[in-house]
Amino acid sequence: MATEIRVPTLGESVTEATIAQWFKKPGEAVAADEPLVELETDKVTIEVPAPASGALESILVQEGETVEVGALLATLAEGASGSAQPAEAKAEKPAPAAAAPAKAEAPAAKSAGTDMPPAPSAQKMMAEKGVSADQVEGSGKRGQVLKGDVMAAMEKTSASSPAASPAAARGPVAVEDETREERVRMTKLRQTIARRLKDAQNTAAMLTTYNEVDMGPVMELRKTYKDLFEKKHGVKLGFMGFFTKAVCHALKEVPAVNAEIDGTDLIYKNFCHIGVAVGTDKGLVVPVVRDADAMSIAEIEKKIGEFGRKARDGKLGIDEMQGGTFTISNGGVYGSLMSSPILNAPQSGILGMHKIQERPMVVNGQIVARPMMYLALSYDHRVVDGKEAVTFLVRVKESLEDIQRLVLDL
C-alpha cells in the first residue's frame, strides 16, 4: 500500500517551503519516523519523517523546488523493501503532467527570462497589489517568482531612491575578478532576514541610546555560586539569565518599550516574551522565552540552553520563534565591543550586549580597573520617548550593578 508524503502545516503565516535536501533515494528502505526530506521555510528548517516503515517509492518534487502546504512530495510503499530502478522510473512520470499546466499559466503571468509561472502565493499577492510580472525578479528554481520576490519588488518600488532598496542593482565587475567569484543563491531564511531588517529601517523611527555597566557584581556572584548552581539545576550559570530578568524588571517600569504599533493604535503587552538572538550556520534566529518575567534565573538559563541546542541542530519550531515582545542580542560572545542593533519588527526595542573589557574607571575618587560592558538600546521613537528609553537602560544597569535588586524584585 502506498502512503502519500505531503508538506505539513508550517505554522502561522508560512505558506510555502523549499526542498532543501532528500535524505533517501527512490527504492531505499525507510524506518518509521526516520527523516525523509528537509524543508526550508523563511523562518526555520523542518524535517519531514516517514509515517511508517517501508521503501521510498517515488520522489515527486526535486531539491531546490518550492512547494506549498499540503503539496505531494513523495510516495512510500509500506512494508516493502523496494528497488531503486522502478522507483526512479515512477518519479520521472509525473514531470510532464506537472509541466503542462505550468505552460498554460505562463502567458498569463510569467517573469522576464523564464517560462516558470509564479508560485500561487506570489501570483495572489501580485494580483492583490497590482504588481506586474515584469516588475519582479524571481529567485526560485529556474527563475520562479516567489512571494518574497514580490514583497522585495514592492519595497523597491516604494523606496525613495534606488540606493534605499535592499535589491539595488550590483555595480560593474571586472572580467578577471568575476571569474574568481562564487555566486550562491540566498536561502529563504537569509532572504527573510535581509527583508525584515530593511523593513525595520524603512518603517520605524529607529534611534539608539548607549550606556555602560560594571559587570563586577554579576561576575562575583557567578564565581561564588556557579558550581552549586550547576549541581542543583543541571545548567551553567551564564549572563543571559541575569540580563533577561533585568530587562523584564525594566519593561514593567517602562511599558512603552514593550509595546508595538498597530495602525493608529498602540498595543501594550502586559507580559514579557523575550526573544534571544542566536547565530547559526544558516543565519540569525530569535527563539522566544515566553513569560520570562514569571520565570526564575535557573528556568531562563535552561530554556535558553535548550534553544541553543535546537538552533544548532536545526530543530527549532516555528511556534518557538513567534510572539516576542522584546529582543536581546549578545554580540559580545563574538568579541563585539560596540554596535547598534536593528529592531526586530514589530517590536519597539532591542538590547545589545557586548564584550566585557577591563577599563579604568573612577570609583570613590580612585582610578581602578573594572570589568565594563557597553549596552545599546535601539528603539522605535514613534512609540518610545527619549526619556523612557534612557530610563529603561538605566534600570537595566542599576539591576546588574546592584544584583540584590533582581532578588528583591526592586
LINTANOR-V170147 format. One record per backbone hydrogen bond with DSSP energy under -0.5 kcal/mol. NH is the residue of the N-H (numbers start at 1). CO is the residue of the C=O. If there is no record, write none. Layout:
NH:CO, NH:CO
This chain:
3:76, 5:74, 6:4, 7:71, 14:11, 15:13, 17:67, 18:40, 19:65, 20:18, 20:38, 21:38, 23:21, 23:36, 24:36, 27:56, 28:25, 30:54, 33:50, 34:31, 36:48, 37:48, 38:21, 39:37, 39:46, 40:18, 41:39, 41:44, 46:39, 48:37, 49:47, 50:34, 54:30, 55:77, 56:28, 57:55, 57:75, 58:75, 60:58, 60:73, 61:73, 64:19, 65:62, 67:17, 69:15, 70:7, 71:68, 73:5, 74:5, 75:58, 76:3, 77:55, 78:1, 78:76, 79:53, 80:77, 87:83, 88:84, 89:85, 90:86, 91:87, 92:88, 93:89, 94:90, 95:92, 96:92, 96:93, 97:93, 98:94, 99:95, 100:96, 101:97, 102:98, 103:99, 104:100, 105:101, 106:102, 107:103, 108:105, 109:105, 111:116, 114:111, 118:109, 119:145, 123:119, 124:120, 125:121, 126:122, 127:123, 128:124, 129:125, 130:126, 131:126, 135:132, 136:133, 138:136, 139:144, 140:144, 141:64, 143:140, 144:141, 150:146, 151:147, 152:148, 153:149, 154:150, 155:151, 156:152, 157:153, 158:154, 159:155, 164:161, 165:162, 168:165, 177:174, 178:174, 179:175, 180:177, 181:178, 184:182, 191:187, 192:188, 193:189, 194:190, 195:191, 196:192, 197:193, 198:194, 199:195, 200:196, 201:197, 202:198, 203:199, 204:200, 206:204, 207:379, 209:377, 211:375, 213:373, 215:213, 215:371, 219:215, 220:216, 221:217, 222:218, 223:219, 224:220, 225:221, 226:222, 229:225, 230:226, 231:227, 232:228, 233:229, 234:230, 238:236, 243:239, 244:240, 245:241, 246:242, 247:243, 248:244, 249:245, 250:246, 251:247, 252:248, 253:249, 254:250, 257:254, 258:255, 259:256, 260:267, 262:265, 264:262, 265:262, 267:260, 268:266, 269:258, 270:268, 273:271, 274:272, 274:289, 275:273, 275:326, 276:287, 277:275, 277:328, 278:285, 280:283, 283:280, 285:278, 287:276, 288:320, 289:274, 290:288, 292:272, 292:289, 293:272, 294:291, 295:292, 300:296, 301:297, 302:298, 303:299, 304:300, 305:301, 306:302, 307:303, 308:304, 309:305, 310:306, 311:307, 312:308, 313:309, 314:310, 314:311, 315:310, 316:310, 320:317, 321:318, 322:319, 325:273, 326:273, 327:349, 328:275, 329:351, 331:329, 331:353, 332:353, 333:330, 334:331, 335:332, 336:331, 341:339, 345:343, 347:344, 348:259, 348:325, 350:378, 351:327, 352:350, 352:376, 353:329, 353:351, 355:336, 357:355, 357:372, 359:370, 361:368, 363:361, 363:366, 366:363, 368:361, 368:366, 370:359, 370:368, 372:357, 372:370, 373:213, 375:211, 376:352, 377:209, 378:350, 378:376, 379:207, 380:348, 381:205, 381:379, 383:380, 384:380, 389:385, 390:386, 391:387, 392:388, 393:389, 394:390, 395:391, 396:392, 397:393, 398:394, 399:395, 400:396, 401:397, 402:398, 405:402, 406:403, 407:403, 408:404, 409:405, 410:405
